[in-house]
Amino acid sequence: MAFRRPDSFDGLGYRGRDDPIYGSGYPLRSAGQADLQHQHWVTTPPDIPGSRNLHTGDRTPQWEESLGEPAGAAAPGGWDAPPPGVPPVEQLNRFTGFGIGLVSLFTENVLAHPCIVFRRQCQVNYHARTYHLTPFSAVNVMYAITKVQGVKALWKGMGSTFIVHGITLGAESIISEVTPLPRELPHRWTWKQLAGHLLLKGLTAVVALPFYCASLVETVQSDIVRDDSSSGLLDCILEGLTRVLGVGAPHSRRLLPLSSLVLPAALHAILRYAIASSIQRVVLWLHQMSRKQKTDPNNPLDTYFPELVAVWAGSLVADVLLFPLETAFHRLGLQGTRTIIDATDGAVAVGNGSSPLVLPVNTQYDRFSDCVHSIRRKEGVAGFYRGFGALAVQYTLHGALLAATRTVLKLLLLEGRCR
């Protein structure tokens, strides 16, 4: 990053000649004066604004006592003072924006992961008598699992989810570079551009499909049967490649080929993106219409939080509407992988050591339509919403944390501006 020197920077000092810090008593000296000719000036390397000149010889005259200040006196504001032209309010706004982004990322990827794990376990557990449609039953069973297996039981597979996100972003970037499919829509888009943009989202989901299935196995498999010594962070990539190539550990004959999962994976990705983006635009439009006064661009609360609330609302509506499709897709992706999950009914086996019961996933669906008809016939409409209570807990925590962060930052900004 190149720094642009001020117009008045002449190598002798950082502040300009008109800086009021010098006052009227500062003697203006030119390079041709005699007193400057007898001093040893450091010109290589040049002085860097805001830093000391590390020279082993004589000190640079900008720090000499002849500048009107004693050698031991500190500069106005000290070395820790903000640079000229950057007020404390602007620094506080930068810190606020960084904090808001950090809280949002932490909530979406770390705090919400236990809810995602339990929700997926409920979706694929067709044996369970309790569907966990409310947050109360979901929280009770989640607490029972962590009480016996430890807190890490609900954070399993978090590393693989980050890998899947990275593969998705990388695949989307590469496909948009080698094809005419637009990665971003312009402000005034055409239907052709919209179709190409949605097609890009579908192709990206298809590329990441085998790795998503491997991550799904890691998130729902019980820690009781997991071998921590043989598991690694890159197992998600290895399992995805072995499923694509058809080599590696043998699976059950009920394992569906990836071609049977392409349609539900692409459909889920396209619909989720379309619904979430539409809701975000509607929420931002309603926010702008409800504002009686003009938004202050220097206020980070007006800059960041409307977008965060819009993203939260869009993801919530999309996940609620597509919950049945996600349930069927997860059952098809897990079928034939010989995965053993925790019992989501909260039952505890009594023996030499108390531990939650585990159950194998032994579904026998032929294709996507067969899975949908089977769930509706055997489990009813409520069978599509198994684990919906965990989704409610996830977005409730996310919304509450955003509201608390907004309140704290609002108080900090008011305190910073009052000083």
PAZABA-536194 format. One record per residue (C-alpha): x, y, z; residue in one letter. Coordinates in pm, 1 decimal, decimal comma. Example, Ala and Ser with C-alpha at 12.3 -4.5 7.8 and 13.67 -1.06 7.14 Angstrom:
<recs>
+----------+----------+----------+----+
!        x !        y !        z ! aa !
+----------+----------+----------+----+
!   1230,0 !   -450,0 !    780,0 !  A !
!   1367,0 !   -106,0 !    714,0 !  S !
+----------+----------+----------+----+
</recs>
This chain:
<recs>
+----------+----------+----------+----+
!        x !        y !        z ! aa !
+----------+----------+----------+----+
!      0,0 !      0,0 !      0,0 !  M !
!    157,5 !    329,0 !   -110,2 !  A !
!    132,8 !    632,4 !    113,0 !  F !
!     67,7 !    968,1 !    -50,5 !  R !
!    275,5 !   1248,4 !     91,1 !  R !
!    103,1 !   1581,3 !    169,2 !  P !
!    167,3 !   1862,4 !    -73,0 !  D !
!    365,8 !   2050,1 !    190,3 !  S !
!    590,6 !   1757,1 !    274,4 !  F !
!    951,6 !   1858,6 !    203,1 !  D !
!   1146,6 !   1596,5 !    397,2 !  G !
!   1210,2 !   1828,5 !    693,3 !  L !
!    891,4 !   1759,5 !    883,6 !  G !
!    555,0 !   1593,5 !    852,5 !  Y !
!    316,0 !   1876,2 !    941,7 !  R !
!    253,6 !   2151,3 !    690,3 !  G !
!    370,7 !   2503,1 !    726,0 !  R !
!     20,1 !   2625,2 !    806,0 !  D !
!    -33,4 !   2378,1 !   1085,6 !  D !
!   -150,0 !   2575,2 !   1388,1 !  P !
!     60,5 !   2354,8 !   1615,2 !  I !
!    368,8 !   2555,7 !   1531,5 !  Y !
!    212,4 !   2887,0 !   1618,6 !  G !
!    329,3 !   3228,1 !   1516,2 !  S !
!    665,3 !   3189,5 !   1688,5 !  G !
!    787,1 !   2910,4 !   1463,4 !  Y !
!   1065,8 !   3046,3 !   1242,4 !  P !
!   1016,3 !   2963,7 !    876,1 !  L !
!   1347,6 !   2844,5 !    737,7 !  R !
!   1440,4 !   2761,2 !    384,0 !  S !
!   1684,6 !   2504,3 !    256,4 !  A !
!   1928,3 !   2777,3 !    161,2 !  G !
!   1979,9 !   2915,6 !    510,4 !  Q !
!   2324,4 !   2883,7 !    662,6 !  A !
!   2218,3 !   2705,5 !    980,1 !  D !
!   2077,7 !   2418,6 !    779,7 !  L !
!   2390,3 !   2376,4 !    571,4 !  Q !
!   2603,1 !   2283,0 !    873,7 !  H !
!   2365,3 !   2018,5 !   1007,9 !  Q !
!   2367,3 !   1655,5 !    914,2 !  H !
!   2028,6 !   1582,3 !    757,6 !  W !
!   1897,9 !   1229,6 !    714,9 !  V !
!   1754,7 !   1202,4 !    366,2 !  T !
!   1786,3 !    828,8 !    301,8 !  T !
!   1551,3 !    672,1 !    379,9 !  P !
!   1298,7 !    959,6 !    387,1 !  P !
!   1099,6 !   1034,2 !    697,8 !  D !
!    783,2 !    828,8 !    723,3 !  I !
!    482,2 !   1017,7 !    858,8 !  P !
!    399,3 !    905,4 !   1208,7 !  G !
!    718,8 !    706,7 !   1270,3 !  S !
!   1060,8 !    771,0 !   1427,8 !  R !
!   1365,9 !    800,9 !   1210,6 !  N !
!   1594,4 !    517,7 !   1316,8 !  L !
!   1929,1 !    682,0 !   1251,7 !  H !
!   2241,1 !    598,8 !   1452,5 !  T !
!   2398,2 !    939,5 !   1403,7 !  G !
!   2270,3 !   1280,5 !   1492,1 !  D !
!   1900,7 !   1321,8 !   1537,3 !  R !
!   1693,7 !   1468,7 !   1262,9 !  T !
!   1631,0 !   1841,0 !   1319,8 !  P !
!   1258,4 !   1777,3 !   1333,3 !  Q !
!   1322,0 !   1637,1 !   1683,7 !  W !
!   1582,6 !   1894,6 !   1784,5 !  E !
!   1521,9 !   2142,2 !   2060,3 !  E !
!   1560,9 !   2417,6 !   1802,9 !  S !
!   1210,3 !   2349,6 !   1677,6 !  L !
!   1070,9 !   2527,3 !   1975,7 !  G !
!   1013,2 !   2227,7 !   2206,1 !  E !
!   1248,7 !   2073,8 !   2462,1 !  P !
!   1389,1 !   1731,3 !   2385,5 !  A !
!   1207,4 !   1561,2 !   2669,9 !  G !
!    868,5 !   1709,6 !   2594,2 !  A !
!    621,7 !   1481,2 !   2427,7 !  A !
!    444,0 !   1573,1 !   2110,3 !  A !
!     86,9 !   1693,3 !   2144,1 !  P !
!   -125,3 !   1389,6 !   2209,5 !  G !
!    172,3 !   1155,7 !   2249,7 !  G !
!    275,3 !    874,5 !   2018,9 !  W !
!    -54,8 !    697,5 !   2080,3 !  D !
!   -259,0 !    993,5 !   1966,2 !  A !
!   -462,5 !    950,9 !   1648,6 !  P !
!   -296,8 !   1076,8 !   1329,4 !  P !
!   -390,1 !   1424,3 !   1207,3 !  P !
!   -714,5 !   1432,5 !   1011,5 !  G !
!   -860,9 !   1120,5 !   1177,8 !  V !
!  -1099,3 !   1223,5 !   1455,6 !  P !
!  -1173,3 !    988,1 !   1743,8 !  P !
!  -1533,4 !    947,3 !   1623,6 !  V !
!  -1414,7 !    807,0 !   1291,9 !  E !
!  -1185,6 !    561,3 !   1468,3 !  Q !
!  -1476,8 !    456,0 !   1687,0 !  L !
!  -1691,2 !    403,4 !   1378,2 !  N !
!  -1425,4 !    181,1 !   1224,3 !  R !
!  -1401,0 !    -20,3 !   1541,0 !  F !
!  -1780,1 !    -46,3 !   1551,7 !  T !
!  -1799,8 !   -177,0 !   1195,8 !  G !
!  -1531,9 !   -436,3 !   1267,2 !  F !
!  -1709,7 !   -546,3 !   1584,9 !  G !
!  -2045,5 !   -577,1 !   1410,6 !  I !
!  -1898,6 !   -791,4 !   1135,0 !  G !
!  -1713,1 !  -1009,6 !   1383,5 !  L !
!  -2025,8 !  -1068,7 !   1592,5 !  V !
!  -2227,8 !  -1156,3 !   1283,2 !  S !
!  -1969,2 !  -1407,0 !   1158,3 !  L !
!  -1934,6 !  -1563,6 !   1502,9 !  F !
!  -2309,4 !  -1602,5 !   1538,0 !  T !
!  -2369,0 !  -1749,9 !   1192,6 !  E !
!  -2077,3 !  -1994,4 !   1190,6 !  N !
!  -1998,7 !  -2082,0 !   1553,7 !  V !
!  -2287,0 !  -2005,9 !   1785,5 !  L !
!  -2547,6 !  -2151,1 !   1548,7 !  A !
!  -2356,9 !  -2474,1 !   1481,5 !  H !
!  -2505,0 !  -2679,6 !   1771,7 !  P !
!  -2853,8 !  -2596,6 !   1644,9 !  C !
!  -2755,5 !  -2704,0 !   1293,6 !  I !
!  -2613,3 !  -3033,9 !   1424,1 !  V !
!  -2923,0 !  -3122,0 !   1623,7 !  F !
!  -3156,9 !  -3011,9 !   1346,0 !  R !
!  -2986,6 !  -3240,0 !   1095,0 !  R !
!  -2994,2 !  -3530,1 !   1338,6 !  Q !
!  -3368,3 !  -3484,4 !   1381,7 !  C !
!  -3423,6 !  -3460,0 !   1005,9 !  Q !
!  -3256,5 !  -3793,0 !    929,4 !  V !
!  -3390,3 !  -3980,0 !   1235,4 !  N !
!  -3715,6 !  -4126,7 !   1105,8 !  Y !
!  -3730,8 !  -4361,9 !   1409,8 !  H !
!  -3781,9 !  -4080,1 !   1660,6 !  A !
!  -4120,3 !  -4046,6 !   1825,4 !  R !
!  -4059,6 !  -3681,1 !   1916,2 !  T !
!  -4038,5 !  -3442,6 !   1622,1 !  Y !
!  -3905,3 !  -3145,1 !   1824,1 !  H !
!  -4127,4 !  -2890,3 !   1657,3 !  L !
!  -4085,5 !  -2646,5 !   1947,4 !  T !
!  -3767,2 !  -2497,5 !   2093,7 !  P !
!  -3835,8 !  -2630,0 !   2443,8 !  F !
!  -3806,5 !  -3001,2 !   2365,1 !  S !
!  -3504,8 !  -2937,3 !   2140,8 !  A !
!  -3315,5 !  -2751,8 !   2413,8 !  V !
!  -3383,9 !  -3028,5 !   2668,0 !  N !
!  -3242,6 !  -3304,0 !   2446,7 !  V !
!  -2946,0 !  -3090,6 !   2340,7 !  M !
!  -2864,1 !  -3036,3 !   2706,6 !  Y !
!  -2895,1 !  -3410,7 !   2777,1 !  A !
!  -2652,0 !  -3493,4 !   2495,9 !  I !
!  -2392,5 !  -3240,5 !   2610,6 !  T !
!  -2428,0 !  -3353,8 !   2971,7 !  K !
!  -2318,3 !  -3708,3 !   2883,7 !  V !
!  -2088,0 !  -3660,9 !   2581,7 !  Q !
!  -1950,8 !  -3317,0 !   2656,3 !  G !
!  -1993,2 !  -2978,2 !   2496,9 !  V !
!  -1797,3 !  -3074,4 !   2185,5 !  K !
!  -2070,5 !  -3324,4 !   2089,1 !  A !
!  -2276,0 !  -3041,2 !   1938,2 !  L !
!  -1980,5 !  -2870,3 !   1770,4 !  W !
!  -1872,3 !  -3171,4 !   1567,2 !  K !
!  -1816,3 !  -3118,7 !   1198,2 !  G !
!  -1770,6 !  -2743,5 !   1229,2 !  M !
!  -1437,6 !  -2756,0 !   1047,2 !  G !
!  -1593,6 !  -2939,5 !    753,9 !  S !
!  -1864,3 !  -2673,7 !    721,3 !  T !
!  -1594,3 !  -2408,3 !    680,0 !  F !
!  -1429,6 !  -2624,4 !    414,3 !  I !
!  -1758,7 !  -2656,0 !    226,6 !  V !
!  -1804,2 !  -2277,4 !    241,0 !  H !
!  -1455,1 !  -2229,8 !    101,2 !  G !
!  -1512,2 !  -2480,7 !   -179,4 !  I !
!  -1842,1 !  -2311,7 !   -264,7 !  T !
!  -1685,5 !  -1966,2 !   -286,8 !  L !
!  -1389,7 !  -2095,3 !   -487,3 !  G !
!  -1608,3 !  -2288,5 !   -731,1 !  A !
!  -1835,5 !  -1989,8 !   -781,3 !  E !
!  -1539,0 !  -1763,7 !   -853,9 !  S !
!  -1380,0 !  -2007,3 !  -1100,8 !  I !
!  -1703,0 !  -2082,6 !  -1286,1 !  I !
!  -1782,9 !  -1711,9 !  -1321,4 !  S !
!  -1434,9 !  -1650,5 !  -1465,0 !  E !
!  -1442,1 !  -1925,2 !  -1727,3 !  V !
!  -1807,9 !  -1880,1 !  -1823,8 !  T !
!  -2021,7 !  -1574,9 !  -1907,3 !  P !
!  -2238,9 !  -1639,4 !  -1602,2 !  L !
!  -2242,5 !  -1323,5 !  -1387,8 !  P !
!  -2136,1 !  -1355,6 !  -1025,9 !  R !
!  -2307,4 !  -1029,6 !   -928,5 !  E !
!  -2619,5 !   -874,5 !  -1072,6 !  L !
!  -2601,9 !   -511,8 !  -1185,0 !  P !
!  -2842,2 !   -252,2 !  -1052,3 !  H !
!  -3050,4 !   -280,2 !  -1368,6 !  R !
!  -3046,2 !   -645,1 !  -1463,7 !  W !
!  -3215,7 !   -832,2 !  -1742,8 !  T !
!  -3393,8 !  -1166,2 !  -1726,6 !  W !
!  -3104,1 !  -1324,5 !  -1914,9 !  K !
!  -2857,9 !  -1202,6 !  -1654,6 !  Q !
!  -3082,5 !  -1323,1 !  -1373,4 !  L !
!  -3112,6 !  -1669,2 !  -1529,6 !  A !
!  -2735,8 !  -1691,3 !  -1571,8 !  G !
!  -2679,0 !  -1577,2 !  -1213,3 !  H !
!  -2917,8 !  -1839,8 !  -1072,8 !  L !
!  -2761,4 !  -2103,0 !  -1299,0 !  L !
!  -2423,4 !  -2014,3 !  -1148,2 !  L !
!  -2561,1 !  -2074,5 !   -798,1 !  K !
!  -2696,2 !  -2413,2 !   -905,8 !  G !
!  -2369,5 !  -2522,2 !  -1069,1 !  L !
!  -2176,9 !  -2415,4 !   -760,1 !  T !
!  -2401,1 !  -2631,8 !   -540,9 !  A !
!  -2347,9 !  -2928,5 !   -773,1 !  V !
!  -1968,9 !  -2890,9 !   -757,8 !  V !
!  -1976,0 !  -2875,4 !   -376,2 !  A !
!  -2232,4 !  -3160,5 !   -347,7 !  L !
!  -1995,3 !  -3450,9 !   -264,6 !  P !
!  -1815,9 !  -3244,4 !     -2,2 !  F !
!  -2146,5 !  -3128,2 !    142,9 !  Y !
!  -2254,7 !  -3490,8 !    181,7 !  C !
!  -1925,9 !  -3572,4 !    357,4 !  A !
!  -1975,3 !  -3274,4 !    590,2 !  S !
!  -2331,7 !  -3390,8 !    658,3 !  L !
!  -2199,9 !  -3724,9 !    779,4 !  V !
!  -1951,1 !  -3557,5 !   1013,5 !  E !
!  -2214,7 !  -3330,1 !   1166,9 !  T !
!  -2471,4 !  -3601,9 !   1245,9 !  V !
!  -2250,1 !  -3898,0 !   1335,8 !  Q !
!  -2245,5 !  -3973,6 !   1707,9 !  S !
!  -1928,0 !  -3907,7 !   1903,2 !  D !
!  -1970,4 !  -4245,5 !   2072,5 !  I !
!  -1869,8 !  -4430,7 !   1755,1 !  V !
!  -1630,0 !  -4166,6 !   1626,4 !  R !
!  -1258,3 !  -4245,0 !   1627,6 !  D !
!  -1084,5 !  -3918,3 !   1708,3 !  D !
!   -738,3 !  -4062,4 !   1643,0 !  S !
!   -815,9 !  -4144,3 !   1278,5 !  S !
!  -1026,3 !  -3836,2 !   1203,6 !  S !
!   -871,3 !  -3523,1 !   1059,6 !  G !
!   -964,0 !  -3182,2 !    930,3 !  L !
!   -924,9 !  -3282,8 !    565,6 !  L !
!  -1143,2 !  -3592,5 !    593,2 !  D !
!  -1426,2 !  -3396,7 !    436,7 !  C !
!  -1224,5 !  -3345,3 !    117,7 !  I !
!  -1104,4 !  -3706,4 !    108,8 !  L !
!  -1453,3 !  -3846,3 !    162,3 !  E !
!  -1592,2 !  -3619,7 !   -105,6 !  G !
!  -1332,1 !  -3729,9 !   -357,5 !  L !
!  -1383,1 !  -4098,0 !   -276,5 !  T !
!  -1755,9 !  -4061,3 !   -330,4 !  R !
!  -1700,7 !  -3895,4 !   -666,7 !  V !
!  -1446,6 !  -4156,0 !   -780,7 !  L !
!  -1628,0 !  -4451,3 !   -621,2 !  G !
!  -1320,8 !  -4573,6 !   -431,5 !  V !
!  -1221,0 !  -4591,2 !    -68,3 !  G !
!  -1423,6 !  -4732,3 !    218,8 !  A !
!  -1711,6 !  -4952,9 !    103,2 !  P !
!  -2061,0 !  -4820,0 !    155,8 !  H !
!  -2396,6 !  -4987,3 !    165,5 !  S !
!  -2573,6 !  -5089,0 !   -153,2 !  R !
!  -2839,7 !  -4834,0 !    -67,7 !  R !
!  -2593,4 !  -4551,4 !   -132,1 !  L !
!  -2746,3 !  -4329,6 !   -399,4 !  L !
!  -2530,4 !  -4203,2 !   -685,0 !  P !
!  -2455,5 !  -3833,6 !   -692,1 !  L !
!  -2663,7 !  -3798,8 !  -1006,7 !  S !
!  -2974,5 !  -3868,1 !   -797,5 !  S !
!  -2883,3 !  -3577,6 !   -566,6 !  L !
!  -2801,4 !  -3316,4 !   -830,1 !  V !
!  -3162,3 !  -3198,7 !   -874,3 !  L !
!  -3249,7 !  -3150,8 !   -503,9 !  P !
!  -2910,9 !  -2991,6 !   -431,3 !  A !
!  -2934,4 !  -2739,4 !   -716,4 !  A !
!  -3302,7 !  -2672,4 !   -647,8 !  L !
!  -3240,0 !  -2607,0 !   -279,1 !  H !
!  -2946,1 !  -2373,8 !   -347,9 !  A !
!  -3127,3 !  -2171,7 !   -615,2 !  I !
!  -3450,8 !  -2135,6 !   -420,7 !  L !
!  -3274,4 !  -2045,4 !    -98,2 !  R !
!  -3068,8 !  -1777,7 !   -267,3 !  Y !
!  -3368,6 !  -1635,5 !   -456,0 !  A !
!  -3593,6 !  -1624,5 !   -149,1 !  I !
!  -3327,2 !  -1483,5 !     81,5 !  A !
!  -3225,8 !  -1211,3 !   -167,5 !  S !
!  -3586,9 !  -1110,4 !   -230,9 !  S !
!  -3664,2 !  -1081,8 !    140,1 !  I !
!  -3347,0 !   -879,3 !    195,4 !  Q !
!  -3448,4 !   -628,4 !    -70,2 !  R !
!  -3798,7 !   -600,2 !     72,9 !  V !
!  -3670,3 !   -544,9 !    427,2 !  V !
!  -3422,4 !   -277,7 !    315,0 !  L !
!  -3693,7 !   -104,9 !    111,1 !  W !
!  -3931,1 !   -104,2 !    407,7 !  L !
!  -3652,9 !     32,9 !    627,1 !  H !
!  -3586,4 !    318,6 !    387,5 !  Q !
!  -3957,8 !    398,7 !    358,4 !  M !
!  -4002,1 !    401,0 !    735,5 !  S !
!  -3714,3 !    641,8 !    796,1 !  R !
!  -3853,9 !    988,0 !    863,1 !  K !
!  -3513,3 !   1151,9 !    852,2 !  Q !
!  -3217,9 !   1094,8 !    622,0 !  K !
!  -2976,6 !    818,7 !    718,0 !  T !
!  -2648,6 !    940,8 !    860,5 !  D !
!  -2365,7 !    775,9 !    660,1 !  P !
!  -2119,9 !    837,5 !    946,6 !  N !
!  -2333,1 !    641,0 !   1191,5 !  N !
!  -2232,7 !    271,6 !   1179,3 !  P !
!  -2566,8 !    172,2 !   1329,5 !  L !
!  -2745,3 !    316,3 !   1024,9 !  D !
!  -2485,8 !    172,5 !    788,1 !  T !
!  -2443,5 !   -187,0 !    902,4 !  Y !
!  -2742,1 !   -295,1 !   1107,5 !  F !
!  -3017,0 !   -255,2 !    843,7 !  P !
!  -2823,6 !   -488,7 !    614,8 !  E !
!  -2759,0 !   -737,9 !    895,1 !  L !
!  -3127,0 !   -741,0 !    989,4 !  V !
!  -3219,1 !   -788,2 !    624,1 !  A !
!  -2979,0 !  -1083,0 !    592,9 !  V !
!  -3117,2 !  -1233,2 !    914,0 !  W !
!  -3476,6 !  -1200,6 !    793,6 !  A !
!  -3396,5 !  -1337,2 !    446,9 !  G !
!  -3217,5 !  -1644,7 !    581,6 !  S !
!  -3497,4 !  -1708,4 !    832,6 !  L !
!  -3775,1 !  -1698,7 !    572,5 !  V !
!  -3575,0 !  -1908,6 !    326,6 !  A !
!  -3493,0 !  -2179,3 !    583,8 !  D !
!  -3853,3 !  -2195,4 !    706,0 !  V !
!  -4001,1 !  -2227,4 !    357,3 !  L !
!  -3741,4 !  -2478,7 !    236,8 !  L !
!  -3731,9 !  -2689,2 !    552,6 !  F !
!  -3926,1 !  -2983,0 !    394,7 !  P !
!  -3696,5 !  -2982,6 !     90,3 !  L !
!  -3390,0 !  -2976,5 !    315,0 !  E !
!  -3522,3 !  -3273,3 !    515,5 !  T !
!  -3565,1 !  -3487,1 !    205,1 !  A !
!  -3229,5 !  -3378,4 !     64,9 !  F !
!  -3043,7 !  -3466,3 !    386,5 !  H !
!  -3202,1 !  -3811,0 !    403,7 !  R !
!  -3101,0 !  -3886,7 !     47,4 !  L !
!  -2746,4 !  -3761,0 !    103,5 !  G !
!  -2700,0 !  -3971,1 !    417,8 !  L !
!  -2855,4 !  -4292,5 !    287,5 !  Q !
!  -2613,1 !  -4581,6 !    249,2 !  G !
!  -2324,5 !  -4415,7 !    437,3 !  T !
!  -2359,2 !  -4645,6 !    742,0 !  R !
!  -2386,8 !  -4349,0 !    974,7 !  T !
!  -2487,1 !  -4389,9 !   1339,7 !  I !
!  -2655,4 !  -4092,1 !   1503,0 !  I !
!  -2761,7 !  -3999,1 !   1856,2 !  D !
!  -3113,9 !  -4079,6 !   1965,7 !  A !
!  -3306,6 !  -3752,7 !   1952,6 !  T !
!  -3582,3 !  -3874,7 !   2186,3 !  D !
!  -3363,3 !  -3809,0 !   2489,0 !  G !
!  -3353,0 !  -4176,3 !   2594,9 !  A !
!  -3055,6 !  -4290,2 !   2800,2 !  V !
!  -2926,8 !  -4643,6 !   2805,1 !  A !
!  -2860,3 !  -4790,8 !   3148,7 !  V !
!  -2565,7 !  -5026,2 !   3184,1 !  G !
!  -2205,1 !  -5015,7 !   3290,9 !  N !
!  -2197,4 !  -4653,0 !   3187,3 !  G !
!  -2483,2 !  -4424,0 !   3103,1 !  S !
!  -2470,0 !  -4296,4 !   2746,9 !  S !
!  -2727,6 !  -4175,8 !   2495,8 !  P !
!  -2871,5 !  -4442,3 !   2269,2 !  L !
!  -2743,0 !  -4445,7 !   1914,2 !  V !
!  -2935,8 !  -4546,2 !   1606,3 !  L !
!  -2827,8 !  -4644,5 !   1254,7 !  P !
!  -2972,7 !  -4466,7 !    953,1 !  V !
!  -3125,1 !  -4739,5 !    733,5 !  N !
!  -3345,0 !  -4559,5 !    483,7 !  T !
!  -3430,5 !  -4720,0 !    150,2 !  Q !
!  -3541,4 !  -4442,8 !    -81,7 !  Y !
!  -3504,5 !  -4488,6 !   -455,9 !  D !
!  -3509,1 !  -4125,0 !   -561,6 !  R !
!  -3619,6 !  -3780,0 !   -451,7 !  F !
!  -3989,7 !  -3825,0 !   -532,7 !  S !
!  -3995,9 !  -4158,4 !   -348,9 !  D !
!  -3846,8 !  -3993,1 !    -40,4 !  C !
!  -4109,4 !  -3716,8 !    -40,8 !  V !
!  -4401,6 !  -3959,9 !    -82,4 !  H !
!  -4265,5 !  -4192,9 !    184,3 !  S !
!  -4227,6 !  -3915,2 !    443,9 !  I !
!  -4577,6 !  -3785,7 !    378,0 !  R !
!  -4732,1 !  -4132,7 !    391,4 !  R !
!  -4553,2 !  -4269,4 !    700,9 !  K !
!  -4478,5 !  -3961,0 !    909,0 !  E !
!  -4734,5 !  -3707,7 !    793,7 !  G !
!  -4676,1 !  -3345,7 !    708,4 !  V !
!  -4507,2 !  -3289,2 !   1043,7 !  A !
!  -4238,4 !  -3538,5 !    939,0 !  G !
!  -4096,9 !  -3277,4 !    701,4 !  F !
!  -4043,1 !  -3041,0 !    995,8 !  Y !
!  -3847,3 !  -3265,7 !   1230,9 !  R !
!  -3607,1 !  -3051,4 !   1430,6 !  G !
!  -3786,7 !  -2725,7 !   1351,2 !  F !
!  -3746,6 !  -2622,8 !   1716,1 !  G !
!  -3366,9 !  -2616,0 !   1673,6 !  A !
!  -3410,4 !  -2376,9 !   1380,1 !  L !
!  -3623,0 !  -2151,1 !   1599,5 !  A !
!  -3354,5 !  -2155,3 !   1870,3 !  V !
!  -3085,5 !  -2073,4 !   1614,7 !  Q !
!  -3252,2 !  -1761,6 !   1476,1 !  Y !
!  -3375,1 !  -1649,6 !   1816,6 !  T !
!  -3019,1 !  -1651,4 !   1949,2 !  L !
!  -2895,4 !  -1476,0 !   1637,8 !  H !
!  -3157,3 !  -1202,1 !   1660,5 !  G !
!  -3107,1 !  -1154,9 !   2033,9 !  A !
!  -2730,0 !  -1121,8 !   1991,4 !  L !
!  -2771,7 !   -865,4 !   1713,7 !  L !
!  -3010,7 !   -663,5 !   1929,7 !  A !
!  -2775,4 !   -677,4 !   2228,8 !  A !
!  -2479,3 !   -574,5 !   2012,6 !  T !
!  -2673,4 !   -280,9 !   1872,0 !  R !
!  -2766,1 !   -163,8 !   2221,7 !  T !
!  -2408,1 !   -184,8 !   2350,5 !  V !
!  -2260,3 !     -9,4 !   2047,7 !  L !
!  -2524,2 !    261,6 !   2064,0 !  K !
!  -2422,7 !    338,5 !   2421,3 !  L !
!  -2053,2 !    338,7 !   2325,8 !  L !
!  -2112,7 !    576,7 !   2036,5 !  L !
!  -2313,4 !    814,1 !   2253,6 !  L !
!  -2040,3 !    809,6 !   2515,5 !  E !
!  -1768,9 !    864,9 !   2253,7 !  G !
!  -1947,3 !   1160,5 !   2096,6 !  R !
!  -2016,7 !   1323,7 !   2430,9 !  C !
!  -1646,5 !   1341,5 !   2511,1 !  R !
+----------+----------+----------+----+
</recs>
